[in-house]
Amino acid sequence: MLKELKNQFMQIAFTTTILVTFLATFTLRNTTDNIVFFLHILCIATMVAAIFGVVYPYCWNYSTWKASTNIIITTLINFLGSYGSVCLFSKEMFQTIFPYWWEVLAVMLFLHVFTFYFYRKKQNEKIIDELNKLKN
């Protein structure tokens, strides 16, 4: 489990670093603090990797918490990570979207509830199919 989480963290961190660098190249042409901005990109990549490479796989695959606990934890961590990433990427963009934090949190919560139950349904169907194959 730890090896899988470490591998997912590294893959997502590397992919996010490349993606954010690519996006920054085209959207922020007048950045003068290149080293500081690159450190911000590394922080964004680390946050995204920690969220999607460690927290999500652990909560959805390994934890034994109730569904509501998983949903609340992943929603809050995703919300804080996304707002933190936007703040590191661009202060102006963060100031633009900050007044809508309540709506963003509500949409994230709805999507986590929907995704969790869809994911569990698919996972249960797969387990049922495997058990039926073993039975036959």
C-alpha positions as CSV (number, residue, x, y, z in Angstrom):
1,M,0.0,0.0,0.0
2,L,2.7,2.5,0.9
3,K,4.7,1.7,-2.2
4,E,1.6,2.3,-4.4
5,L,0.8,5.6,-2.6
6,K,4.4,6.7,-3.1
7,N,4.4,5.9,-6.8
8,Q,1.1,7.7,-7.3
9,F,2.4,10.7,-5.4
10,M,5.5,10.9,-7.6
11,Q,3.6,10.4,-10.9
12,I,1.1,13.1,-10.0
13,A,3.7,15.5,-8.8
14,F,5.7,15.2,-12.0
15,T,2.7,15.5,-14.2
16,T,1.3,18.5,-12.3
17,T,4.7,20.2,-12.5
18,I,4.8,19.9,-16.2
19,L,1.2,20.9,-16.7
20,V,1.4,24.0,-14.5
21,T,4.7,25.1,-16.1
22,F,3.1,24.7,-19.5
23,L,0.0,26.7,-18.5
24,A,2.1,29.4,-16.9
25,T,4.3,29.7,-20.0
26,F,1.2,30.7,-22.0
27,T,-0.8,32.7,-19.4
28,L,1.8,34.6,-17.4
29,R,4.2,36.2,-19.9
30,N,5.5,39.0,-17.6
31,T,6.6,37.1,-14.6
32,T,9.8,38.6,-13.3
33,D,10.4,36.4,-10.2
34,N,11.1,33.2,-12.1
35,I,12.7,31.3,-9.3
36,V,10.0,32.2,-6.7
37,F,7.3,31.3,-9.3
38,F,8.9,28.0,-10.0
39,L,8.9,27.2,-6.3
40,H,5.2,28.1,-6.3
41,I,4.8,25.6,-9.1
42,L,6.6,22.9,-7.1
43,C,4.4,23.6,-4.1
44,I,1.3,23.3,-6.3
45,A,2.5,20.0,-7.7
46,T,3.3,18.7,-4.2
47,M,-0.2,19.7,-3.0
48,V,-2.0,18.1,-5.9
49,A,0.2,15.0,-5.6
50,A,-0.6,14.7,-1.9
51,I,-4.3,15.1,-2.5
52,F,-4.8,12.9,-5.5
53,G,-1.8,10.5,-5.0
54,V,-2.1,9.9,-1.3
55,V,-5.3,11.2,0.3
56,Y,-7.8,10.1,-2.3
57,P,-6.4,6.6,-2.8
58,Y,-6.2,6.1,0.9
59,C,-9.7,7.4,1.6
60,W,-11.4,5.6,-1.3
61,N,-9.5,2.3,-1.2
62,Y,-8.0,1.6,2.2
63,S,-9.8,3.5,4.9
64,T,-12.6,2.0,6.9
65,W,-14.4,5.2,7.7
66,K,-18.0,5.8,7.0
67,A,-19.0,7.2,3.6
68,S,-20.0,10.6,5.1
69,T,-16.6,10.9,6.8
70,N,-14.7,10.1,3.5
71,I,-16.8,12.6,1.6
72,I,-16.3,15.4,4.1
73,I,-12.6,14.8,4.5
74,T,-11.9,14.6,0.8
75,T,-14.1,17.6,0.0
76,L,-12.4,19.8,2.6
77,I,-8.9,18.8,1.6
78,N,-9.7,19.2,-2.1
79,F,-11.3,22.7,-1.4
80,L,-8.3,23.9,0.7
81,G,-5.8,22.4,-1.8
82,S,-7.5,24.0,-4.8
83,Y,-7.8,27.4,-3.2
84,G,-4.2,27.2,-2.0
85,S,-3.0,26.2,-5.5
86,V,-4.9,29.1,-7.1
87,C,-3.4,31.5,-4.5
88,L,0.1,30.3,-5.3
89,F,-0.5,30.5,-9.0
90,S,-2.0,34.0,-9.1
91,K,-3.1,36.4,-6.3
92,E,-5.4,38.2,-8.7
93,M,-7.1,35.0,-9.7
94,F,-7.5,34.1,-6.1
95,Q,-9.0,37.4,-5.2
96,T,-11.5,37.0,-8.1
97,I,-12.7,33.6,-7.1
98,F,-12.5,34.0,-3.3
99,P,-16.0,35.6,-2.9
100,Y,-17.5,32.5,-4.4
101,W,-16.0,30.0,-1.9
102,W,-19.3,28.9,-0.5
103,E,-20.6,28.0,-4.0
104,V,-17.4,26.2,-4.9
105,L,-17.5,24.2,-1.6
106,A,-21.2,23.2,-2.3
107,V,-20.4,22.1,-5.8
108,M,-17.4,20.1,-4.6
109,L,-19.5,18.5,-1.9
110,F,-22.2,17.5,-4.4
111,L,-19.6,16.1,-6.8
112,H,-17.9,14.1,-4.1
113,V,-21.2,12.6,-3.0
114,F,-22.2,11.8,-6.6
115,T,-18.7,10.4,-7.4
116,F,-18.5,8.4,-4.2
117,Y,-21.8,6.6,-4.7
118,F,-21.1,6.0,-8.4
119,Y,-17.6,4.6,-7.6
120,R,-19.0,2.3,-4.9
121,K,-21.7,1.1,-7.2
122,K,-19.2,0.2,-9.9
123,Q,-16.9,-1.4,-7.4
124,N,-19.7,-3.5,-5.9
125,E,-20.7,-4.6,-9.4
126,K,-17.2,-5.7,-10.1
127,I,-17.0,-7.7,-6.8
128,I,-20.4,-9.3,-7.6
129,D,-19.1,-10.4,-11.0
130,E,-16.0,-11.8,-9.5
131,L,-18.0,-13.7,-6.9
132,N,-20.3,-15.1,-9.5
133,K,-17.4,-16.3,-11.6
134,L,-16.0,-18.1,-8.5
135,K,-19.4,-19.6,-7.9
136,N,-19.7,-21.0,-11.4
